[in-house]
Amino acid sequence: MNTPDLLALIGPIGWPEMLIIGIIGVLIFGKRLPEVGKSIGKGIVEFKKGLAGVDDEVDAAVQRQKKLDAKPADTTTMDTSAEAPANAGPSAQA
């Protein structure tokens, strides 16, 4: 029997399996179980805070991009000094 066939025999984890895993967890961690739960909880909270920070940064970047896209190009105040030479006056055109 190869590995994929063996994995097909393993079904979903139900209540009896969860109960066995819980008993094993109590046996392994014993008196430290509340500390382990507390540290796991703190880790989850920190992870959620990190995700919220990333979401805020992405939202801010999207808002900045929308502002840049919505700003119309101001073509009325273009600098035309590069087109005409600086010393060209009315006498230079004649």
C-alpha positions as CSV (number, residue, x, y, z in Angstrom):
1,M,0.0,0.0,0.0
2,N,1.5,3.3,-1.0
3,T,1.3,6.6,0.9
4,P,-1.7,8.2,-0.9
5,D,-3.8,5.1,-0.3
6,L,-2.8,5.1,3.4
7,L,-3.8,8.7,3.8
8,A,-7.2,8.0,2.2
9,L,-8.0,5.7,5.0
10,I,-7.5,8.5,7.6
11,G,-10.9,10.2,8.0
12,P,-11.8,13.6,9.4
13,I,-11.0,14.3,13.1
14,G,-14.2,13.8,15.2
15,W,-15.0,14.1,18.9
16,P,-13.4,10.9,20.0
17,E,-10.1,11.8,18.3
18,M,-10.3,15.3,19.9
19,L,-10.9,13.8,23.3
20,I,-7.8,11.6,22.9
21,I,-5.7,14.5,21.8
22,G,-6.9,16.5,24.8
23,I,-6.1,13.8,27.2
24,I,-2.6,13.4,25.7
25,G,-2.2,17.2,26.0
26,V,-3.2,17.1,29.7
27,L,-0.8,14.3,30.3
28,I,2.1,16.0,28.6
29,F,1.6,19.6,29.9
30,G,-0.1,18.8,33.2
31,K,0.1,21.7,35.6
32,R,1.6,24.0,32.9
33,L,-1.5,23.8,30.7
34,P,-3.0,27.2,31.8
35,E,0.4,28.8,31.1
36,V,0.5,27.2,27.7
37,G,-3.1,28.3,26.9
38,K,-2.3,31.8,28.0
39,S,0.8,32.0,25.8
40,I,-1.1,30.7,22.8
41,G,-3.8,33.3,23.4
42,K,-1.2,36.1,23.6
43,G,0.3,34.8,20.4
44,I,-3.0,34.9,18.6
45,V,-3.7,38.4,19.8
46,E,-0.3,39.6,18.6
47,F,-0.9,37.9,15.3
48,K,-4.2,39.7,14.8
49,K,-2.6,43.0,15.7
50,G,0.0,42.4,13.1
51,L,-2.6,41.6,10.5
52,A,-4.5,44.7,11.4
53,G,-1.4,46.8,11.0
54,V,-0.8,45.4,7.6
55,D,-4.4,46.0,6.6
56,D,-4.1,49.7,7.7
57,E,-0.9,50.1,5.6
58,V,-2.6,48.6,2.6
59,D,-5.7,50.8,3.0
60,A,-3.5,53.9,3.3
61,A,-1.6,53.0,0.2
62,V,-4.8,52.5,-1.7
63,Q,-6.2,55.8,-0.6
64,R,-2.9,57.6,-1.6
65,Q,-3.1,55.9,-5.0
66,K,-6.7,56.9,-5.5
67,K,-5.9,60.5,-4.6
68,L,-3.1,60.5,-7.2
69,D,-5.3,59.0,-9.8
70,A,-8.2,61.4,-9.1
71,K,-5.9,64.5,-9.3
72,P,-6.3,66.1,-12.8
73,A,-3.2,67.0,-14.7
74,D,-2.7,70.8,-14.6
75,T,-1.7,71.7,-18.1
76,T,-2.4,75.4,-17.9
77,T,0.7,76.3,-16.0
78,M,3.2,74.4,-18.1
79,D,6.7,75.9,-18.2
80,T,7.3,77.0,-21.8
81,S,10.6,78.6,-21.1
82,A,12.5,75.6,-22.6
83,E,10.8,76.2,-26.0
84,A,12.0,79.7,-26.6
85,P,15.6,80.8,-26.2
86,A,16.2,83.2,-23.2
87,N,17.8,86.0,-25.3
88,A,15.2,85.9,-28.1
89,G,13.2,89.0,-28.2
90,P,11.1,90.8,-30.8
91,S,14.3,91.8,-32.8
92,A,15.4,88.1,-33.0
93,Q,12.3,87.2,-34.9
94,A,12.9,89.7,-37.8
